[in-house]
Amino acid sequence: MDVKVLVAAHKNYAMPKDDLYLPVFVGKELHPDVNQTFQGDNTGDNISTKNPTYNELTAIYWGWKNLDVDAMGLVHYRRYLSMNHRKSLDSVLSKEQAVSLLSNHDIILPPKRRYFIESNESHYLHAHHHEPFEVMRRVIADKYPDYLPSFEKVMKRTWAHMFNMFVMKNNR
């Protein structure tokens, strides 16, 4: 199984040695001189210039459009998936572990983060501007009304898999 985990980075940083990982400099089109060693998110089909709005998702968009793999993931230059609780580049999820997990599962996620006194919605609104959230809710209601009950259900939950971190099988 061919698996790649993109490591979203916006500055130079040490990376895992395992060839599972592909460092991707996000927003490369906006900062062409910052890093010359990581893959830029500004080649092929890309949305690199939208990085200030879409954050690390410009890396996953780049991977989706430009890589031909059986499974792809996303992590961050200082936050990785791991099978243990050690915090070092030597203890991150290995290619062997990823392939083994994906032989029985479609997706690898970090543990759930649980909020005991607030919902996903209230957590988001405490940390971000309210208007984009309300616009998103209106767009879902207007254009994709069948998805609104699922959106509301997730927003009322007191747990979530956070940080845009995952490895997923490609179902093309």
Backbone as a chain_set.jsonl record, in Angstrom:
{"seq": "MDVKVLVAAHKNYAMPKDDLYLPVFVGKELHPDVNQTFQGDNTGDNISTKNPTYNELTAIYWGWKNLDVDAMGLVHYRRYLSMNHRKSLDSVLSKEQAVSLLSNHDIILPPKRRYFIESNESHYLHAHHHEPFEVMRRVIADKYPDYLPSFEKVMKRTWAHMFNMFVMKNNR", "coords": {"N": [[0.853, -1.18, 0.0], [0.633, 2.138, -0.943], [1.342, 4.886, 0.881], [1.156, 8.24, 1.959], [1.93, 10.773, 4.231], [1.283, 14.027, 4.642], [3.167, 16.688, 5.898], [2.303, 19.561, 7.203], [3.866, 22.626, 7.051], [5.083, 25.87, 7.908], [7.459, 27.018, 8.191], [11.011, 26.441, 8.423], [11.884, 23.311, 9.81], [12.676, 20.465, 11.845], [12.134, 17.198, 10.541], [10.36, 14.016, 10.464], [12.217, 10.999, 9.781], [11.214, 8.774, 8.434], [10.015, 7.561, 5.335], [7.317, 7.74, 4.983], [6.456, 10.258, 5.494], [5.926, 13.442, 4.023], [7.155, 16.513, 3.906], [5.42, 19.535, 3.491], [5.532, 22.749, 2.421], [3.369, 25.161, 3.323], [1.407, 27.717, 1.79], [3.362, 28.498, 0.051], [3.411, 29.901, -2.378], [3.001, 32.485, -1.562], [5.223, 32.961, -0.049], [7.848, 32.564, -1.421], [10.627, 32.442, -0.983], [11.239, 31.378, 1.506], [11.625, 28.622, 2.193], [13.484, 26.098, 0.708], [13.653, 23.391, 0.616], [11.473, 21.763, 1.363], [8.563, 20.251, -0.117], [6.643, 22.431, -2.027], [3.358, 23.849, -1.71], [2.532, 24.946, -4.014], [2.686, 23.924, -6.585], [1.648, 22.252, -9.634], [-1.869, 21.491, -9.654], [-3.275, 23.687, -7.441], [-4.002, 25.56, -4.38], [-2.448, 27.438, -3.143], [-2.198, 30.253, -2.718], [-4.376, 30.768, -1.165], [-3.784, 30.095, 1.397], [-3.695, 31.789, 3.79], [-6.404, 31.881, 4.468], [-7.337, 29.238, 4.302], [-5.533, 27.717, 5.739], [-3.688, 24.833, 6.84], [-5.033, 23.181, 5.132], [-4.448, 23.766, 2.507], [-2.306, 22.185, 1.924], [-3.365, 19.558, 1.969], [-5.18, 19.776, -0.104], [-3.369, 20.174, -2.224], [-2.047, 17.657, -2.156], [-4.22, 15.927, -2.718], [-4.833, 16.643, -5.353], [-2.421, 16.201, -6.698], [-0.954, 13.915, -5.994], [-0.649, 10.38, -6.424], [-1.749, 8.053, -4.632], [-2.484, 5.292, -2.395], [-3.428, 5.86, 0.111], [-3.708, 8.804, 2.076], [-2.524, 11.305, 4.308], [-2.589, 13.909, 6.842], [-0.621, 15.877, 8.929], [0.988, 18.014, 11.357], [3.843, 20.21, 11.548], [4.733, 20.235, 14.178], [3.092, 18.454, 15.454], [2.067, 15.193, 15.624], [0.718, 11.961, 14.639], [0.749, 9.06, 16.71], [1.608, 5.858, 18.068], [2.109, 5.687, 20.688], [2.709, 7.57, 23.73], [4.926, 9.146, 23.722], [6.867, 12.053, 22.985], [8.532, 12.622, 20.513], [10.397, 12.859, 17.448], [11.211, 10.364, 16.789], [9.256, 8.66, 17.647], [6.955, 8.817, 16.188], [4.074, 7.837, 14.202], [4.8, 5.103, 12.183], [5.551, 4.072, 8.77], [5.154, 1.337, 8.468], [3.414, 0.816, 10.653], [1.23, 2.428, 9.896], [0.388, 1.216, 7.468], [-0.327, -1.289, 8.461], [-2.461, -0.611, 10.229], [-4.246, 0.487, 8.361], [-4.911, -1.749, 6.936], [-7.033, -2.877, 8.199], [-8.753, -0.805, 8.725], [-10.409, 2.184, 7.539], [-9.608, 4.72, 8.106], [-7.305, 6.651, 10.03], [-7.182, 8.29, 13.067], [-6.512, 10.945, 15.477], [-6.808, 10.586, 19.094], [-10.083, 11.148, 20.556], [-10.92, 14.442, 21.552], [-12.209, 15.586, 24.497], [-14.741, 17.695, 25.716], [-15.911, 18.912, 28.636], [-17.494, 20.915, 29.612], [-18.491, 22.398, 27.556], [-19.791, 22.664, 24.178], [-18.845, 21.569, 20.822], [-19.527, 23.683, 19.169], [-19.712, 25.932, 20.968], [-17.107, 25.927, 21.934], [-15.675, 26.512, 19.554], [-16.737, 29.065, 18.95], [-15.862, 30.549, 21.13], [-13.215, 30.867, 20.547], [-12.926, 31.939, 18.013], [-13.954, 34.235, 15.377], [-17.405, 34.993, 15.141], [-18.957, 35.437, 12.81], [-17.978, 33.983, 10.399], [-18.668, 31.359, 11.123], [-21.466, 31.499, 11.343], [-22.083, 32.163, 8.702], [-21.229, 29.836, 7.443], [-23.068, 27.993, 8.513], [-25.449, 29.037, 7.388], [-24.924, 28.668, 4.634], [-24.795, 25.877, 4.483], [-27.434, 25.305, 5.271], [-28.885, 26.579, 3.206], [-27.828, 25.608, 0.722], [-27.219, 22.9, 1.045], [-29.284, 21.414, 2.478], [-29.936, 18.85, 3.408], [-27.745, 18.086, 4.87], [-27.746, 19.63, 7.127], [-28.951, 18.654, 9.647], [-26.959, 16.787, 10.437], [-24.715, 18.457, 10.69], [-25.603, 20.122, 12.801], [-25.84, 18.19, 14.825], [-23.142, 17.386, 15.186], [-22.072, 19.827, 16.041], [-23.283, 20.117, 18.506], [-22.138, 18.156, 20.02], [-19.88, 17.076, 22.633], [-17.353, 16.32, 22.12], [-14.629, 15.689, 19.842], [-12.564, 14.789, 17.028], [-9.693, 16.393, 16.731], [-7.671, 19.018, 15.165], [-7.232, 18.728, 12.38], [-5.985, 16.296, 11.584], [-5.164, 13.191, 10.21], [-5.206, 9.987, 8.528], [-6.245, 8.657, 5.553], [-7.811, 6.209, 3.518], [-7.705, 6.193, -0.031], [-10.478, 6.461, -1.983], [-10.94, 6.518, -4.704]], "CA": [[0.0, 0.0, 0.0], [1.387, 3.382, -1.038], [0.764, 5.846, 1.822], [1.914, 9.458, 2.229], [1.378, 11.69, 5.217], [1.807, 15.359, 4.405], [3.473, 17.434, 7.122], [2.113, 20.976, 6.911], [4.854, 23.471, 7.726], [5.182, 27.232, 7.378], [8.826, 27.459, 8.438], [11.959, 25.334, 8.479], [11.741, 22.548, 11.05], [13.101, 19.067, 11.738], [11.06, 16.326, 10.08], [10.605, 12.582, 10.653], [13.059, 10.362, 8.753], [10.423, 7.754, 7.744], [9.555, 8.059, 4.035], [5.873, 7.943, 5.049], [6.197, 11.685, 5.652], [6.325, 14.384, 2.99], [6.981, 17.893, 4.366], [4.84, 20.443, 2.505], [5.535, 24.149, 2.848], [2.054, 25.718, 2.99], [1.483, 29.127, 1.44], [4.637, 28.697, -0.653], [3.255, 30.937, -3.41], [3.078, 33.779, -0.882], [6.542, 33.07, 0.596], [8.678, 31.684, -2.261], [12.037, 32.382, -0.588], [11.404, 30.94, 2.894], [12.107, 27.254, 2.319], [13.785, 25.519, -0.607], [13.845, 21.943, 0.739], [10.194, 21.065, 1.476], [7.653, 20.352, -1.246], [5.74, 23.569, -1.929], [1.957, 23.585, -2.066], [2.251, 25.843, -5.132], [2.952, 23.291, -7.872], [0.499, 21.521, -10.152], [-3.164, 22.051, -9.273], [-3.065, 24.101, -6.054], [-4.664, 26.752, -3.842], [-1.432, 27.972, -2.242], [-2.443, 31.655, -2.357], [-5.486, 30.837, -0.207], [-3.336, 29.581, 2.688], [-4.107, 32.579, 4.962], [-7.796, 31.578, 4.785], [-7.572, 27.801, 4.402], [-4.495, 27.135, 6.594], [-3.014, 23.598, 6.404], [-5.818, 22.477, 4.123], [-3.834, 23.94, 1.187], [-1.433, 21.016, 1.722], [-4.161, 18.377, 1.626], [-5.682, 20.017, -1.456], [-2.256, 19.896, -3.128], [-1.869, 16.208, -2.206], [-5.392, 15.342, -3.377], [-4.778, 16.918, -6.781], [-1.121, 15.963, -7.323], [-0.347, 12.638, -5.629], [-1.401, 9.167, -6.754], [-1.435, 7.139, -3.533], [-3.604, 4.495, -1.889], [-3.919, 6.521, 1.32], [-3.002, 10.052, 2.324], [-2.836, 11.907, 5.592], [-2.122, 15.249, 7.159], [-0.206, 16.192, 10.292], [1.596, 19.336, 11.45], [5.279, 20.113, 11.792], [4.982, 20.002, 15.604], [2.04, 17.596, 16.01], [2.031, 13.973, 14.819], [0.04, 10.774, 15.142], [1.701, 8.138, 17.321], [1.014, 4.704, 18.746], [2.45, 5.798, 22.107], [2.562, 8.939, 24.226], [6.201, 9.867, 23.713], [6.83, 13.217, 22.093], [9.78, 12.813, 19.783], [10.276, 12.479, 16.049], [11.494, 8.933, 16.686], [8.121, 7.856, 18.11], [5.759, 9.086, 15.392], [3.518, 6.72, 13.454], [5.693, 4.662, 11.103], [4.879, 3.568, 7.572], [4.726, -0.031, 8.772], [2.237, 0.904, 11.516], [0.121, 2.985, 9.116], [-0.089, 0.181, 6.545], [-0.99, -2.301, 9.278], [-3.751, -0.076, 10.677], [-5.125, 0.662, 7.209], [-5.359, -3.042, 6.415], [-8.29, -3.2, 8.874], [-9.54, 0.412, 8.952], [-10.38, 3.135, 6.429], [-9.094, 6.016, 8.551], [-6.553, 6.741, 11.286], [-7.447, 9.591, 13.676], [-6.02, 11.11, 16.843], [-7.864, 10.319, 20.079], [-11.095, 12.19, 20.717], [-10.742, 15.453, 22.588], [-13.504, 15.713, 25.168], [-15.04, 18.953, 26.406], [-16.9, 18.549, 29.64], [-18.37, 22.026, 29.976], [-18.979, 23.117, 26.389], [-19.974, 21.905, 22.943], [-17.931, 21.956, 19.746], [-19.91, 25.021, 18.725], [-19.307, 26.966, 21.93], [-15.639, 25.94, 21.93], [-15.254, 27.239, 18.362], [-17.122, 30.472, 19.038], [-15.028, 31.213, 22.14], [-11.852, 31.056, 20.043], [-12.919, 32.481, 16.657], [-15.018, 35.18, 15.032], [-18.702, 34.328, 14.989], [-19.55, 35.594, 11.487], [-17.733, 32.87, 9.467], [-19.437, 30.195, 11.566], [-22.866, 31.715, 10.976], [-22.148, 32.072, 7.238], [-21.142, 28.409, 7.118], [-24.362, 27.382, 8.852], [-26.432, 29.477, 6.389], [-24.611, 28.015, 3.353], [-25.247, 24.485, 4.595], [-28.903, 25.299, 5.286], [-29.421, 27.014, 1.91], [-27.364, 24.839, -0.432], [-27.115, 21.476, 1.358], [-30.15, 21.271, 3.655], [-29.925, 17.478, 3.93], [-26.607, 17.942, 5.78], [-27.904, 20.482, 8.307], [-29.094, 17.906, 10.903], [-25.658, 16.22, 10.825], [-23.904, 19.586, 11.157], [-26.085, 20.512, 14.135], [-25.496, 17.105, 15.747], [-21.703, 17.48, 15.495], [-21.823, 21.061, 16.789], [-23.786, 19.949, 19.877], [-21.315, 17.163, 20.722], [-18.848, 17.575, 23.548], [-16.105, 15.659, 21.749], [-14.285, 15.734, 18.417], [-11.193, 14.489, 16.627], [-9.27, 17.75, 16.419], [-6.376, 19.414, 14.602], [-7.054, 18.369, 10.965], [-4.98, 15.227, 11.524], [-5.796, 11.95, 9.792], [-4.715, 9.253, 7.375], [-7.443, 8.046, 4.971], [-7.7, 5.49, 2.256], [-8.211, 6.853, -1.223], [-11.581, 5.658, -2.527], [-11.204, 6.883, -6.109]], "C": [[0.889, 1.231, 0.0], [0.686, 4.437, -0.192], [1.708, 7.029, 1.96], [1.179, 10.263, 3.269], [2.07, 13.027, 5.002], [2.015, 16.047, 5.746], [3.371, 18.908, 6.775], [3.098, 21.794, 7.741], [4.845, 24.855, 7.091], [6.534, 27.855, 7.701], [9.725, 26.231, 8.453], [11.834, 24.64, 9.827], [12.24, 21.136, 10.807], [11.897, 18.203, 11.382], [11.383, 14.868, 10.38], [11.415, 12.019, 9.496], [12.285, 9.355, 7.907], [9.886, 8.316, 6.431], [8.028, 8.109, 3.92], [5.56, 9.434, 4.954], [6.758, 12.509, 4.502], [6.091, 15.798, 3.522], [6.469, 18.776, 3.227], [4.829, 21.844, 3.093], [4.227, 24.775, 2.373], [2.162, 27.225, 2.771], [2.752, 29.479, 0.687], [4.541, 29.792, -1.704], [3.386, 32.331, -2.816], [4.449, 34.032, -0.257], [7.555, 32.219, -0.171], [10.121, 31.53, -1.798], [12.282, 31.803, 0.801], [12.026, 29.561, 3.0], [12.307, 26.663, 0.934], [13.906, 24.0, -0.551], [12.535, 21.163, 0.828], [9.425, 21.207, 0.164], [6.771, 21.578, -1.037], [4.325, 23.163, -2.287], [1.533, 24.419, -3.274], [2.586, 25.246, -6.496], [1.706, 22.549, -8.334], [-0.798, 22.238, -9.838], [-3.074, 22.409, -7.797], [-3.911, 25.316, -5.689], [-3.725, 27.446, -2.854], [-1.714, 29.406, -1.798], [-3.574, 31.807, -1.345], [-5.074, 30.369, 1.191], [-3.736, 30.454, 3.88], [-5.551, 32.302, 5.393], [-8.014, 30.103, 5.066], [-6.538, 27.049, 5.229], [-3.899, 25.864, 6.004], [-3.795, 22.813, 5.356], [-5.293, 22.726, 2.709], [-2.878, 22.791, 0.889], [-2.255, 19.808, 1.298], [-4.8, 18.547, 0.249], [-4.586, 19.689, -2.473], [-2.056, 18.38, -3.275], [-2.982, 15.514, -2.957], [-5.276, 15.483, -4.889], [-3.497, 16.433, -7.46], [-0.433, 14.653, -6.964], [-1.256, 11.482, -6.04], [-1.003, 8.107, -5.732], [-2.686, 6.39, -3.107], [-4.232, 5.105, -0.637], [-3.067, 7.768, 1.541], [-3.441, 10.617, 3.66], [-2.281, 13.298, 5.72], [-1.786, 15.32, 8.635], [0.446, 17.574, 10.242], [3.059, 19.201, 11.86], [5.633, 19.935, 13.272], [3.956, 19.084, 16.257], [1.862, 16.393, 15.08], [1.113, 12.933, 15.44], [1.101, 9.821, 15.674], [0.946, 6.997, 17.971], [1.342, 4.709, 20.236], [2.373, 7.269, 22.507], [3.878, 9.703, 24.284], [6.131, 10.992, 22.692], [8.199, 13.446, 21.479], [9.56, 12.372, 18.348], [10.563, 11.002, 15.831], [10.301, 8.06, 17.072], [6.84, 8.125, 17.32], [5.297, 7.824, 14.675], [4.451, 6.375, 12.297], [4.878, 4.207, 9.898], [4.35, 2.163, 7.813], [3.458, -0.032, 9.631], [1.02, 1.417, 10.741], [-0.466, 1.938, 8.181], [-0.842, -0.904, 7.313], [-2.372, -1.824, 9.733], [-4.734, 0.043, 9.519], [-5.56, -0.655, 6.574], [-6.693, -3.445, 7.029], [-9.221, -2.008, 9.072], [-9.405, 1.339, 7.75], [-9.714, 4.451, 6.798], [-8.348, 5.862, 9.87], [-6.755, 8.163, 11.797], [-6.73, 9.716, 15.008], [-7.13, 10.765, 17.829], [-8.871, 11.474, 20.129], [-10.633, 13.177, 21.785], [-12.125, 15.677, 23.176], [-13.598, 17.053, 25.896], [-16.157, 18.672, 27.384], [-17.868, 19.677, 29.957], [-18.855, 22.829, 28.772], [-19.089, 22.189, 25.186], [-18.903, 22.301, 21.932], [-18.239, 23.372, 19.265], [-19.435, 26.095, 19.696], [-17.787, 27.054, 22.024], [-15.119, 26.755, 20.742], [-15.536, 28.736, 18.522], [-16.349, 31.232, 20.112], [-13.651, 31.571, 21.593], [-11.781, 31.74, 18.674], [-14.006, 33.537, 16.495], [-16.307, 34.408, 14.754], [-19.216, 34.358, 13.552], [-19.241, 34.443, 10.528], [-18.516, 31.606, 9.834], [-20.902, 30.319, 11.138], [-23.049, 31.661, 9.462], [-22.12, 30.611, 6.82], [-22.481, 27.715, 7.388], [-25.424, 27.765, 7.807], [-26.194, 28.81, 5.03], [-25.07, 26.564, 3.378], [-26.772, 24.428, 4.53], [-29.483, 25.622, 3.915], [-29.076, 26.057, 0.772], [-27.352, 23.33, -0.208], [-27.997, 21.139, 2.558], [-30.195, 19.849, 4.226], [-28.804, 17.256, 4.931], [-26.775, 18.735, 7.077], [-28.107, 19.693, 9.604], [-27.763, 17.281, 11.372], [-24.734, 17.304, 11.353], [-24.305, 19.97, 12.578], [-25.731, 19.457, 15.185], [-24.02, 17.199, 16.164], [-21.42, 18.725, 16.337], [-22.302, 20.958, 18.237], [-22.963, 18.934, 20.689], [-20.313, 17.853, 21.654], [-17.528, 16.856, 23.316], [-15.882, 15.806, 20.244], [-12.864, 15.234, 18.227], [-10.653, 15.795, 16.055], [-8.005, 17.804, 15.565], [-6.183, 19.075, 13.124], [-5.932, 17.354, 10.799], [-5.682, 13.912, 11.219], [-4.917, 11.263, 8.762], [-5.94, 8.503, 6.853], [-7.106, 7.298, 3.701], [-8.294, 6.331, 1.132], [-9.272, 5.963, -1.847], [-11.924, 6.052, -3.96], [-11.505, 5.674, -6.928]], "O": [[1.788, 1.36, 0.832], [-0.434, 4.842, -0.504], [2.921, 6.849, 2.066], [-0.04, 10.42, 3.205], [3.285, 13.145, 5.158], [1.151, 15.999, 6.621], [4.26, 19.452, 6.119], [3.157, 21.672, 8.964], [4.626, 24.996, 5.888], [6.74, 29.055, 7.515], [9.235, 25.103, 8.491], [11.694, 25.294, 10.861], [12.227, 20.662, 9.671], [10.785, 18.441, 11.855], [12.552, 14.514, 10.534], [11.315, 12.499, 8.367], [12.666, 9.103, 6.764], [9.358, 9.428, 6.408], [7.501, 8.481, 2.872], [4.532, 9.827, 4.404], [7.892, 12.314, 4.064], [4.946, 16.245, 3.587], [7.024, 18.763, 2.128], [4.204, 22.098, 4.122], [3.996, 24.907, 1.171], [2.903, 27.917, 3.468], [3.173, 30.636, 0.686], [5.499, 30.54, -1.901], [3.832, 33.257, -3.493], [4.802, 35.176, 0.032], [8.072, 31.246, 0.378], [10.782, 30.568, -2.188], [13.432, 31.741, 1.238], [12.897, 29.358, 3.846], [11.413, 26.718, 0.09], [14.228, 23.375, -1.561], [12.487, 20.006, 0.408], [9.619, 22.172, -0.575], [6.202, 21.741, 0.043], [4.116, 22.241, -3.076], [0.343, 24.586, -3.537], [2.752, 25.985, -7.466], [0.818, 22.251, -7.536], [-0.824, 23.466, -9.763], [-2.823, 21.531, -6.972], [-4.457, 26.002, -6.553], [-4.174, 27.98, -1.84], [-1.496, 29.746, -0.635], [-3.716, 32.865, -0.731], [-5.921, 30.257, 2.077], [-4.096, 29.9, 4.918], [-5.884, 32.473, 6.566], [-8.782, 29.745, 5.96], [-6.667, 25.836, 5.4], [-3.628, 25.809, 4.805], [-3.263, 21.877, 4.759], [-5.646, 21.984, 1.791], [-2.659, 22.457, -0.276], [-1.879, 19.104, 0.361], [-4.949, 17.572, -0.487], [-4.841, 19.008, -3.465], [-1.911, 17.878, -4.389], [-2.725, 14.608, -3.75], [-5.586, 14.548, -5.627], [-3.481, 16.267, -8.679], [0.58, 14.31, -7.573], [-2.481, 11.6, -6.005], [-0.046, 7.359, -5.936], [-3.805, 6.798, -3.417], [-5.413, 4.898, -0.359], [-1.874, 7.79, 1.238], [-4.581, 10.431, 4.087], [-1.594, 13.802, 4.831], [-2.561, 14.883, 9.485], [0.452, 18.223, 9.196], [3.458, 18.196, 12.448], [6.749, 19.517, 13.58], [3.944, 18.944, 17.48], [1.547, 16.551, 13.9], [0.773, 13.014, 16.621], [2.218, 9.775, 15.158], [-0.208, 7.146, 18.375], [0.899, 3.824, 20.968], [2.006, 8.116, 21.692], [3.931, 10.798, 24.843], [5.437, 10.899, 21.679], [8.931, 14.351, 21.879], [8.644, 11.601, 18.063], [10.196, 10.446, 14.795], [10.327, 6.849, 16.851], [5.759, 7.707, 17.735], [6.05, 6.857, 14.558], [4.845, 7.25, 11.526], [3.671, 3.986, 9.996], [3.233, 1.836, 7.413], [2.53, -0.797, 9.365], [-0.087, 0.905, 10.908], [-1.685, 1.787, 8.107], [-1.882, -1.381, 6.858], [-3.348, -2.567, 9.627], [-5.916, -0.263, 9.67], [-6.481, -0.673, 5.758], [-7.415, -4.261, 6.456], [-10.35, -2.172, 9.535], [-8.409, 1.288, 7.028], [-9.303, 5.212, 5.922], [-8.715, 5.046, 10.715], [-6.533, 9.128, 11.066], [-6.375, 8.705, 15.614], [-8.29, 10.663, 17.429], [-8.553, 12.615, 19.792], [-10.033, 12.793, 22.788], [-13.089, 15.925, 22.452], [-12.672, 17.479, 26.588], [-17.239, 18.238, 26.989], [-18.942, 19.437, 30.509], [-19.551, 23.83, 28.937], [-18.552, 21.081, 25.18], [-18.148, 23.248, 22.154], [-17.332, 24.157, 18.988], [-18.815, 27.072, 19.276], [-17.241, 28.147, 22.178], [-14.229, 27.59, 20.903], [-14.669, 29.569, 18.256], [-16.197, 32.449, 20.008], [-12.991, 32.473, 22.11], [-10.691, 32.086, 18.219], [-14.862, 33.708, 17.363], [-16.283, 33.309, 14.2], [-19.85, 33.399, 13.113], [-20.166, 33.952, 9.881], [-18.969, 30.873, 8.955], [-21.497, 29.366, 10.637], [-24.069, 31.163, 8.986], [-22.886, 30.191, 5.953], [-22.957, 26.934, 6.564], [-26.211, 26.916, 7.387], [-27.147, 28.43, 4.351], [-25.662, 26.077, 2.415], [-27.335, 23.599, 3.816], [-30.466, 25.008, 3.501], [-29.934, 25.732, -0.049], [-27.462, 22.562, -1.164], [-27.497, 20.627, 3.56], [-30.468, 19.674, 5.413], [-28.885, 16.347, 5.757], [-26.019, 18.529, 8.026], [-27.475, 20.037, 10.603], [-27.48, 17.255, 12.569], [-24.043, 17.1, 12.351], [-23.451, 20.124, 13.452], [-25.363, 19.799, 16.309], [-23.696, 17.103, 17.347], [-20.604, 18.672, 17.257], [-21.773, 21.649, 19.107], [-23.089, 18.872, 21.912], [-19.96, 19.021, 21.487], [-16.683, 16.791, 24.209], [-16.822, 16.018, 19.479], [-12.058, 15.256, 19.158], [-11.11, 16.25, 15.006], [-7.368, 16.788, 15.286], [-5.049, 19.129, 12.647], [-5.038, 17.534, 9.973], [-6.664, 13.553, 11.87], [-4.006, 11.867, 8.196], [-6.602, 7.794, 7.611], [-6.241, 7.697, 2.922], [-9.255, 7.075, 1.328], [-8.986, 4.821, -2.204], [-13.074, 5.93, -4.38], [-11.751, 5.787, -8.129]]}, "num_chains": 1, "name": "protein.A"}
